[in-house]
Amino acid sequence: MKVLTSTQMKNIDRTASENIGIAGPILMENAGLQILKEIRTRFPDINKEKVVIIAGKGNNGGDGLVVARHLFNQGCNPCVLLLASKREPRGDAALNLRIAERIGIKIHETPSLKEWKLQKKNISQSTVLLDAIFGTGLTQPAHGVYAAAIDAINKSKAYKIAVDIPSGLSSDSFQIIGPCVKADLTVTLAAPKVAHVFPPSEEYVGELVVADISIPPRLFDDDKLKFELVEKQTFLPYFKKRRKGTHKGTYGHLFILSGSLGKTGAAVMAAKAALKMGAGLVTVGIPKSCLSIVARSMVELMTEPLPETPEKTPSFEALEKVLMLLKGKDALLVGPGISTHPSTSELVLSLVPKIRVPVVFDADAINIFSLKRKILKSLPTQAVLTPHPGEFARLLNLSIQDVVERKLELVPQFAKRYGVYLVLKGYRTLTATPEGKVFINSTGNPGMATAGSGDVLSGMIVSMIMQERDVLEAILAAVYVHGLSGDIGAKRLGEKALAAGNIITYLPSAIKSMQSDVEILKK
C-alpha cells in the first residue's frame, strides 16, 4: 500500500478527474459515504447521538458536508459549524454547502473567534465530533478560530473522527507543526499519508481506516511513488509448508563473524535467530577465548575459534581462516559485537572486497565503515546494511536528531548512492532499495527498543536471504516477522519487560501465525 504526500495525492485526484473523467463531486460523494459507513459501524443508533461537524472552507469541509447531508436524510440532525462565511467555499465544497442548505440543514457561520465562542454549548453537548477543518495541504500552524476549534475538539469528551487527517497535522511531515486534533478515528481517503504512519504525528491519528473512494488502483502503480507500507500478503508464500525430501543443505549454511570479550551475547542472539528463522546450518566465527561461551549457548550451533587481539576481539590475522571458512557457505553476517579495534577494523575492511556471497553488515561493521567511508563504494553487490539511528548518524557524520527528522530523505539517498539495501531499524523500520524505493514496516512496538533486538533482526534477515534468494522480499519478510514476534511478546509480557531473547522465544509463534495465514489463503 502506497504512502503518499499531499502533492502526490492531489496529482492522483487530478488524473482521476481530468484523464479518467471521475468528477470532483463524485470523489467527494464517495469520501463522504465511506466516512458515514465508518460512523454507522461504530454508532449503529447514530440518531440518538449529538453529532457536531466542524467544517473548513475547503474540500475537507466539503467531505464533512456530504456526511451531514446523509446523516440528515437518515433522520439524524447534525449540527454543522462552518469556520468561514458561506461565501468563502469554492468548487465542490460550495456545491455541497448549497445542497445541505437547500435540504434544510442549518449551517452555523463561525468565521471568527467572536462567533466561535457562541458555539461552546454545541461542542460541550456533542457525543460525536467530526473534524473536517483542514485536509492534507496544511503547511503552517493553525491559528485564530482554527486553533480555538482544535482546542475545543480536544477538550471535548465526544468520540472524535478526523476526515482524511487530523486537522493541524501536515501530511508531508511526521513532526508536529502546531496545535492539532487528537482523533479517536481517522478515515483517510484512498491511501495513507506520511503523518499517519510515523510518530509523533501518528499518535494523533487514533485508529486508521483507509477508505476506498473508487480511484483506479493503477494510478498508484507509479515508480515516482517511493514510499510503501508493507503488507504481509506479498511475502506469505515464503511461509508455506516445506517440501518433502528437502534437507539442511536446502536451507543454506550461514557463517557469522561476530563477538568479542563482553559482547558474545550479540553473536549468540544473531545465531539463534538465524536458526529459528529456518537456516539449515549456522557456524559462528568467534575469538578463540570466547568460543566456549557461544558453544554452550545453543547446542545446534557450530563454532570456529579465530585469532584474537590482546583485547580478545577478532584480529586481522583471522582473515585467511575466515576466507577458508566462507568456502561452501551460502551467506555471511558481519558485525554483531566485534568492536572497532584497529586490528578488527583491518580484518573487516580487508574482507569486504573478497566477499562473494549475500552479506549483511550490522552493528560494529557499520561503525567501522563510518571510520573509513571510502569502503562504502566497494561493498559487494546486494549488500545489506542494518544500522540503528545512532549507527546511521555516524555513517553520515550527522546528529541522531538529523537522522530521525530527515530519515525519509536520507535513507533512500544513501541506498541509491551506494547501491545497497539499507534497513534503518526502529519503530516503523525502513527498508530502502538500491533504486531508492522505501518500504515501511507495519509491525513492532516500543518495547523492542532494547539491547540485542537489532542482533536478532540481522540474524533473521541473513537467514531469510539465504533461504529465499529474493533479497528485497526476504528482508521485508524478516523485518515484518521480527516485529510480529515482538508484538506477541509485548502482548504476553508487556512492553516494559520485553527483552531481545523474548523476540527469539516468540519467533516460532510468529512464523506459525504466518503459516496459518497461508493455509487460510489456500481455502
N, C-alpha and C positions, 0 to 999 in steps of 0.2 A: 504494500500500500504506500503510495507516494506521500511525502510530507512536503507541503508547499509554502512558499512565501506569498505575500499579498499580491505582488506583481504577477507571479505565475498563475494564481487563481483568477485574477482579472483577465489575463490573456486567454485562459481556457474558457471563461464565461463569454468573452468576446468572440472567440472562434465558434463556440456553440451557437451563438446568436447570428453572427454575420455569415459564416460559411455553411452552417448546417440548417439554420433557419429556426432554431429554438428561441423564440422571442423572450425578451427580458421578463415580461409579465408571467410567462409560463414558468420560468425558473423560480420566480418569486412565489408563485402559487404553490409549486412543488415544495419549496422550502417551508412555507407556512404549514402545509398539510403534514409534512414529516415532523415538524415541531409539535403540532397538535397531537399527532399519533403518540409521541413520547409523553406528552402531558396526560393524555387519557389512559395510557398504560399505568401510570403512577397514581392517577386520581380518577378512577372509574366513575365516581359520582362528582365530577367536576362542577356540576351545577350547584352543589352545596358549598363550594369553596368561594372565598372572596378573592377574585383574580384581578391583579393590577398589572397592566402592561405599560412599561415606561419606554417610550419610543423616541429615537432621534429623528432628524430630518432626512437622513439618507436611506439607502436600501435596507440597512439593518432594521430601521424603523418600519419600512415597508413590509418586511417579513413579519414583524410584530402585528401590523395592522391586518394582514391576512389571517393570522391566528385569531385576532379579536373578532373578525367577521365570522369565522366558522364557529367559534365559541358562542357568539350571539345567536347565530342561526340554529344552534343546537340547544338553546334555552338558557344559556349562561348569560350573565350581564356583566361583562368585563369593564373595568374602569381603565380608560386609556389616558395617560399623561403624555402629551407631546411636548418635548423640550425645545419648542420652537413655536413661531406663529404658524397658522395654517397656510400662509402664503409661501413659506420657505421650501417645503419639499418639492422635488422636481421629478420628472420622468415617472418610472414605475411606482415610486413611493407616493407621488402626488395622485396617481391613478387610484391606488388602494385607499388613500385618505378620502378621496371623493366618494368611493363606493361605500366605505364604512359610514360616512356621514349620511348618505342617502338611504341606507337601510335602517338608520335610527340609532347608531352608536354615538354616545356623547363623547366628544373629544375635548379634553381639558388642555387649553393652551398654557404652557408654563415656560415661556422663553427667558425668564429672568428669575433671580433669587426671590424677588418680591412675590411673584405668582407661585413659585415653588413652595414657599412657606405656608401657603394656604392649603396645600395638599397633604400636610403631615398626617391628618386623620385617615385619609385613604391608605397611606403607607402603613400606618400603625395597625390598622384593622385587617390588612391583607393576610391571606394564608398561602397564596401562591403569587410569586412575583416573577414576571418575565422581563428580563433585561434585554431590550432591543435598542440600545442607545448608539453604540458605535459598532462598526464592522471591523474588517481586517486591515483597513488602511491607516489606522491611527499611528502617528509617529511622535506626537508631543503629549506631555502630561495633560490630563483632563483638568479643567479649571472652571470657575464660576458655577453656573447652575448644574453643569455636568458633574463636577466634583461633589456638589451637595447631594445630587441624586445618588451617586455611587455610595457616598457615606450613609445615606438613609437606607439604601438597599442592604448594605452590610449590617446595619444595626437592627434591621427587621428580623423577627423570628420566623418569617414566612419561608416556604421552600423556594429556593432561588434557581431559576432556569436562565441560562445565557444563550442567546441566539448567535451561533457561529463562534464567538469568542467572548469571554467576559470583558465587559466594557472597561477600558483603561489599560488593557494589555496591548502591546504591539505584537502583531502576528509574526513579524520578522525577527524578533529577538526573544530570548527566554529571560532577559533581565527585566526587572520591574521599573517602568519609566515614570510612574506616578500613582495616584490613587486608582484602584481597580476593584471591580466586583469580585467577591469570593463566592463562587457559584456552588450549588449542590449538584447541578447537572449542566453540562454544556452540549448542545446539539450543533455540531459543526457541519457545514454544508459541503458535500462532495468529497472532501479529503481533509485529514488533519493538517494543522499548520504548526510551524516551529514552536510557538508558545504553548501548544497543547501537550507536548511530549517531554520537555526538559524543565527541570527545576531551575530557579524558584517559581517561574510563571505557572508551571504545571500544577502547583499546589493550590492555585485559584480556580482551576477548571472543574474540580469535582469529578463526578462520573462523566466519561466522554463517550458520546454516541456520534458515529459518522453517518450522516443522513444521505441517502441516495436521492438526488434531485433530477435524475434522468439525464445527466451529462454522459455522452457515449464514452465507454471505457478507453477506447483507442486514443482519446485526447490526452490521456495520462501516459501513453507509451511514447514518450519523447525523451531522447537522450540528454536533453538540456535539464530535465528534472532530476537532479543528482541525489536527492535525499529520499530514502525509502525506509519505512517501518517494517521490520522483519515479521513475516507471517510463517508459522511453522509448516504450513501446507507445502511450502516449496522444498523442504528437505525431509519430509516424513518418510519418503521411500528409503532413506538411509537407515531407518529403524525397523525395517521389516525383518521377519524371521530369517536366520541364516540358512543358507543352502546346505542340504545334507552332503556329506562327503568332503567338506572343507576341513582344513587342519590349521594348526597355529601359524604355519608359514603363509597361509592365505591372508592373514590379517596383519602381517608385517612384523619386522624386528626393528625396534626403536633403540637408538643409542642416545643417552643423556649425558652431557658433560656439565657437571654441576657440583656444588657443595664445597665447603671448606670448614675449618675448625669453628664451631659455634653456629654454623649455618647448614648443618646436614639435614635439618628439617625441611628445607626448601627442596633438596634433592628427593627426599622421601615422598613428600606430598605430590610433586610433579610425576614421579614414577608410579605411585599408587593410582593417581588419577588416570594416567595413560592406560594402565592395565584395566581399571574399572570401565574405561571408555571403550574397551574392546581390543586393545593391541594384543597381538599373538605372543610377542616376546618383548621384554624390556631389559636392557643392560645399562647399568649406571656406572659411568667412569667417575671415580672419586679419589681425592688424595689418599694415599695408602694408609695413613694413620687414622683416617675417618671411616675406612671401609667397614669395619665391624659394626658400627652404629647403623649404617644403612642396611647392611646384610641382615641384621636382626629385625629390622622394621617390618619386613614382609617376605616370607619365605619364597614367594613366587618370583621375586626379583633376582636378576643376575647382577653381579658387581665385578668391576675390574679396578685393581689398585693402580694409581697413577703417580708418577714422580711429583714431589711436592716441594714448595718453598719452605724455608725455616718457619714461616708463619702458618704452615700447613694449608696452603692454597695450591691449586694445580699450577705447576711450573711450566716454563717454556720447554723444558726437557721432555715433557709428556707429548709433544707434537707428533713425533714418529709413531708412538704407540696409539695415539688417538686415530691417526690416519689408517693404521693397521686394523684397529677395531671397527672403523667405518666400512671396511670391505664387507660386502654382503648385507649391510644394513639398508633399511628402506626409508629411514628418516632420521633427523637429528634435532635435538633440542639443546641449546647452549645458553647458559647464563644463571639459572637459579642458584643463588648462594655462593658463587665462585669468587667474589671480591673483585676489586680493581687493582690488586697488587701489580706492580710493574711487570713481573715475570708472567703472571697470569694474563695480563693485558697483551703481552707479546705473543703468548700462546693463541689467544683468540684471534688477534689481528693476522697472524700468520696462517691460521686455519681457514679463514674466510675465503680466500681465492681458490682453495683446494676442495671446497665442498661441492659435491656432485649429486646430492640427494635433497629432497624437500627439507627445509630447515626453518625452525622457529628460534628467534633470538629474543630472550627475555631478561629482565632484571639487570644483573651486573654486566651482561654482554652489551646491553644498550648503554649503560653508564660508561663502559669502555669506549664505545663508538663516540660518545659525546666528547671524549678527550682527544679523539682522532677522527674528526668528521669527514676527512677525505675518503675514509674507508667506505662511506655510505654509497659512493659511486661505483664500488666494486662488489657490492653484495650479489649473491647468486640470484639467478632468475627465479621468480616466485618466492622469494624470501618473505617471511612474516616477522614483523616486529610487534611486540605486545607490551608497550610501556604503560605505566600509570601516569597521571598528570605530572608528577614530580620528575619522573624519568624523561618524559617527553619535553618538559621545560628545559632540562639540562641539555637534551639533544639539540634544541633550538636556541639555546642561550637566552631564554626568556624567563619571566617570572611565572610561577604557577598560576597566579591570577590572570595573566595574559592568556595562558593556555586554556584555562577554564572558560573565560569570556569569549575567546576567539576560536574555540575548537572546531566549529563548523566551517571555518575558513582555513585553519592551519592543517587539520588532519588530511583533507583531500589534496591540498597543495603539496604536502610532504610525500604522500604516497605516489602522486603523479611525477614529482620531480625525480625521485629515486627509483621508480619502477617497482615498488614493493607493496605488499599488503600491510596495512597498519591497523592494529587493534588498540584503540585508546580505551583502557579499562576504566570502569567506574559505573555508577548508576546510569543507565542508558548507554552502555558500551557502544562505541562507534567502530565500524569496520570500513576502511577505505580501500578501494582497489587501485591498481596502477593506472587505471583510466580516470580516476578521480571521483568515482561514484561512492556514495556513503550510505551504509546500512545501519539503521538504529535498532538496537536490541530492545525487546519489549518485556523481558523477564528480569528478575533480580530485585534486591531491596537493600536499604541502608545497612542492614545487619551484616552484609557481605564485605563491608569496609573494615576488614580485619586482616592481620598478618597471615600470609600464606595463601590467601584467596587467589592471588594472581598466579602463584606457582601451580595451583590446582588447574587453573584455566589453561596455562601454557601446555601442561601435560595433556589435557583433553584435546586441545587444538591439534597438536602434532600427531596424536594418536588417530584422530579423525582424518587428517590429511593422508596419513599413511594407509588407511583402510579404503578411502573413497576416491582419492586422487583429484577430484574437482576441488581445487584449493579454496575458492570462494565459498561454495556451499558447505564444505567441510568446516570452515571457520565459523560460518553463521550457525550451523547446527551445534557446534561445540559451545559457542557463546550462549546460545539460547538454552541449552540443557544445563549449562553451568548456573545460569540464573534461575532456572526452574528448580534445580537441586537446592539452591539457596532459599527459594520461596517455600519449598516443602519443609526445609529445616526451620525456617523462621516461624512457620505455622505451628510446628510441633514444639519448638523450644523458645520462641520469641526472638526478636531481632537482637536484643542486647546480649543474649547468651550464645549467639551463633559464632562458631569458630570454623576455620578453614577445614579442619578434619570432619566437621559435620557435613560440609558440602560433599565430601567424598562418601560419607556414610549414606547420604540420601541420594547419591547419584544413581544407584540401581533403581530406586523408586521413580526417579525422573525418566530414566530410559524406558522402564516398564510402562509408564504413562504414555510415552510417545508410541511405543509398540501397540498399545491398546487403541490409540487413535488410528494407527494404520489399519488395524482389523475392522474398526468401525467404518472407515472409508471403503473397504472392500465390500461391505454389505450394502 
